[in-house]
Amino acid sequence: MNNATTSTPRRTVIPFGPQHPVLPEPLHLRLVLEDEKVVEAQPAVGYIHRGIEKLAEVKDFQQNVFLLEHVCGICSFIHALAYCQGIEELMGVEVPARARYLRVVWSELNRLHSHLLWLGLLADAFGFESLFMQIWRARERVLDLEEQTAGARIMLSTCTIGGVRRDLSAEQVGQVLRGLDELEREFDMFVPVVIKDATVKERLCGVGVLTQRQAQELGAVGPVARASGIARDLRVTGYAAYGELGVNPVIETDGDCYARTLVRVRELYQSLLLLRKALRHMPDSPIAVAVKGKPEGEVVMRVEQPRGEVMYYLKANGTATLERVRVRTPTFANLPALLAILPGCELADVPVITLSIDPCVSCTER
């Protein structure tokens, strides 16, 4: 008789974050492991709560434009855009055509910046340092374009209620178009490595699979949802000038880390296309209109950030200060999906899977 018994897997709980070499965001997860396999993930948030929503109820509604773009540095312009569009709807303000096109320009530069920053961090997460440096060199070019057009590299502060604060001359438009050509040449150098290299595919393919049904039920947004076959991109609603420029959601169906990477890589080229269209077909008009009076009523404004849908709820009472400001960010929406795909993975895959949702805890905790 064989007396050998099957050994029971050792169960341990380890912390992942808030400080971790490949996780630039202070996200904390308690990982329950059986040997090297994750069986449960429990989030703990609240490390960088800043009270921005409460402060927005104290500041003048015009001052809130500067405050709310500080929710996140990477997509700062799009936060300001969502807020401004909400106030404009409450006050019945019609934004000039040129301002709407300029809003697309800075939104898509933010998208390029965000996707390149994420892609470089992903390369760093699986140890491809030379690829990381190449991608972040391209990101520097995007920051240079933001500085040329807005006078700043991160907090652009160009969006305002009623339009935008800065215009682009014909010479600046030409400089940006030439910069986009250089940027595309850099994309063509590193993108084949990202999507074809065997070592990259080994780390990404089949890892962290989120099915279409899971993505739908868990409310995933942005590239996380689109990589699982859900054609959801709020730019197709036509806000700003997207209705004139045309946007088709970038879709993949495998739902793994590789699919989420492909969506963001393809969106890099989509952003270049939208930028060229916006710059070449920008109409002549004023860049802002005067805003008089105070906002009153309630509104929900939804726009597409690089990470997905951001939702602003604004409640105004006819005074200079808002009664309530509430922000629902894409990372908050994607956290349930992350917690669903971590169980069953190997511990070594946790950093890559976590990064694949492109977490922004700064947005989430505010």
N, C-alpha and C positions, 0 to 999 in steps of 0.2 A: 504494500500500500504506500502510495506516495504521500508523504506528510508535508510536502512543500506548500506553502500558502502564498497567495498573491499579496504583494505589499500594497498598503494603502498610500495613495498620493499624499505628500505632505502639504498641508494647507497653511498659507501664510498671508499676511496683509502688509503691503508695503505702500509708502507714499510716492506718488508721481507728481512733482511740482510742490509748491509754486515756483521753486528755483530748480531749473534743469538745463543742462548744456545745450539741448536742441529745442527748448521751449521758451521763446522770448516773452510769452505771456504768463502772468502769475495765476495759471489755472492749476488747481489742486485736485487730484483724483486719488481716492483710496482704492488700490487694486487688490482684489482677493485672488490669490494664486493657488493652484494645485500643481506642485512642481514648477514648471516654467509656463504653464498655461493660465491665462486669465479666465476666471469663471464669473467674476462680478466686478463692476466699476461703480464707485460711489463718488459723486462730485461734492466739493466743498467750496463755495464761492464767498466773496465778500472781502477779499484782501485789499482791493483798491477802490472801495466805494468813496466817491467824492462829493455826493450831494448836489450834483449839477441840476437835477430836475427841481429840487426845492429852491435853489438859487434862481432858476429861471422864473419862479413865481414872485421874486422880489425885484429883479431887474426890469427896466423899461423894455417893452416888447421890441424896440429897435435894437437895444443893446444885446438882446438874446441871440442875435445873429452871430456875434463874435463869441459869445459864451458857448453856444451849441456846436459850433464847428470845432471846439476843443474836446468834444466827446471822444473823438478819434483823430489822430494826426494823419493817418494814412488816407482816409476818405473824408477829410474835413470839409471839403467843398460840398460834397453830396449831403452831409448833415445840414449844412447851412441852406442848401437848395431845398431840401424837404421842408424845413421850417419856413423859409420864405414863401414857398408855394402855398403852404397852409394859411399863412397870414393873408396872402394875396387873395385866396379864395374867400376868406371871411370878409375882406374889405372890398371885394369886387374890383380888384386892380388888374388891368390888362397889361401884360409885359410886352414891350416892343419886340419886334421880330429879331432884330440883331442880337438883343440881349439873350433871347432864347437859344440862338445858335452858339453864342459865347458860353452859355451854361453847359451846352453839350461838350464843347471843347475842353473845359476844365474838368467836367465829370469824367470824360474818357481819359484824360491825362491821369486823373486819380486812379482810374481802373488799371491803366498800364502800370503805374507805380505800385499798386497793391499786388497785382498778379506777379510782377517781377520780384518783389520783395518775398512773397510767399514761395515762388519757385526756387529762389536762391536758398531759402531756409530749408526747403525740402531736400535739395542736393546736399546741403550741410548735414541734414539728419541721417542720411545713409552714407556719409563719409566721402562724397565726391567733391573735394574742396576746389579743384580747378574749375569745375562746372559752376560751383557757387560763385566764384570770383568773376567768371565771365558774365553770368546773369546779372550780378549786382553792378558790373560796369555799365551794362545797358540801362539798369535802373537809374544810374547817375545821369545818363543822358536825358531821361524823362524829367528828373528833378531840375536839370538845366533848362529844359523847355518851360517848366512851370515858373522858374525864376525869370526867364525872358518875357513871359506873357503876363505874369501876375506880380513880379517883384519879390516873390518869396518862394521857398522850396517846399515848405510843408503846409503851414497855415496861410492859405492864399488870401483870404478875406476879400474876395472880389464879388461875392454874391451879396445882394442887398434886396430889401423889400421893394419891389417895383422894377427890378432889373439887375444890372451889374455895375461895378464901380470903375472898371477899366475897359478901354477899347483896344483893339489891335489895328495898327497901321498896315498898309499894303506891304511895307518892307518887313514888318514883323511876321505877317502871314507867310511871306516867302521864306523867311528864316525857319519858321516852324515846319513848313512843308519839306524843306531840305533836311531838317533834323529828323523828320519821320522817315525819310529815305535812308538815312544813315542807320536809324534804329532798326529798320526792317532788315538791312544787311546783317546787323548783329544777330537778330533773331534767326536768320537763315544759317548762321554759324553754329549756334548751340541747340536749336530746337531738334535737329536730327538726332543729337546725342540723347536728349531727354526722351524722345519717343521710340528710338530704335536700339539704344545700347542694351546689351543682354543683361548687364549687372543691374541697370535701372529697372528693367522689366521684372527681373527676379525679385526685387524688393517690393514692387508695386502690384503686379498682376495677381489677381485672386486674393488679395489681402484687404480686409475690412470691407466685405461686400455688403452693400445696402440695397435690398431689392426695391423695385418700383412700388410694391404694395407697402413695404415698411416706410419708404420715403413719404408716401401719401398719408399714411396713418399717423406718422410722427410729426408731420408738418414741416419737413425739411424745405429749405429755400436755397436759391442761388445755384452755384455750380454743384453743390451736394445733391440737390434735387434733379438738376438737368443731367448729371452723370448717371442717374438711375432711370432715365427715360421720361422725365416729367418736363414738358415744354412750358416752363413758367419763367417769364422774364418780363418785369414790369415796364421795361422800355417799350414794349410793343403797344402799351396803352397810349403812347404818343405824347407824354408830357415833355416840357421844354420844346425842343425842335425834333425830337425823335420821330414824330409822326410824319414829318417831311423827309427825313433821311432814310427811314426804313430799317427795321431791326428784325432779324430772325433768330430765335433762341438756338444756341449751340447745344446739341443733344448727343449724349452717349448712352448706352444701354447696359453696360456690364456692372455698373454700380460699385466698382472697386476703387482702390487708390489710384490705379492707372487711369481709369475712366475720368476720375475727378481731375487728374493732371491734364489729360487731353482736352477737357472742356476749357480749362483756364488757358492752356497754350493756344487753342483755336481762338479764344476770345481776345488774345493779344493782337492777332491779325484783324479780327473784327473791329477792334478799337481803332487801329490804324486806318481802316477803311472809313469808319464813321468820322474820324478827325479830318481826313482829306475831304470828304463830302462837305462837312460843316464849314471848313475854311474856304473852300473854293466857291461855295454857293451862299455865303453869308450875305444877307440883304443889307442895303443901306437904310438905317433908321437911327433914332436916338437909342442910347443904351440903358436908359432908365426913365421912369416917369415919377412925378412928385406924388407922395403918399400923404393924404390929409385925413385927419380923424383918428379914431381908435377902433380896434377890432372888437367884434361882438358876435357871440354864438359859439358853436362847436364844429370841429372839422377833424377828419382823419385823412392824413396825407401819406401815400405810399410811393416810394421810389426804389430803384434798383441800385444798391451798393455793389461793390466788387464781390462781397461775400453773400449777397442776396437781398431780399426785401427788408427795408427798414420802414417802420411805421411810426408816424408822429400823430399823437392825439393832442389837440390844443383846445382849451376852453377859455373863452374871453368874455369879459363882462362890460365892455365899453369903456374901460379905464386904461391907463398906460401900462398896467401890469396884468399879466395873465393869471387866471384863477387856477389853471392846471396845465402842466406840460408832462406828457408821458411818452416815452420812447421805447419801442419794441425793436430790438436789434437782431440781425441775422444770426449771430453766434448763439444768442439765447434760443432762437428757434431750432438751431442745429444741434444743440447739446443732447436732446433726447436721442437723436440718430447716432451720435457718437457713443452714448452709453449702450445702445443696442448692438453696435458692431464690434465693440471691444471684447465682450465675452467670447471665448473660443480661440482668440489669437494667442500667439507666443508673446512673451514679455518683450522680446527684442523688437517686435513690430509695433508696440504701443506708441513710441514717438512719431513714427511715420503715419499711423492711422490718425492720431490726434491732430497732427499738422494737416492732414488731408481735408479736414473741414475748415481750415484756415481760421482758427479761433482768434477772436479779438476780445479779450477780457476787459480792456479799457472801455469799449463800447458797451459791453454787457452789464458792467457794474456801475459805470458812470459816477 
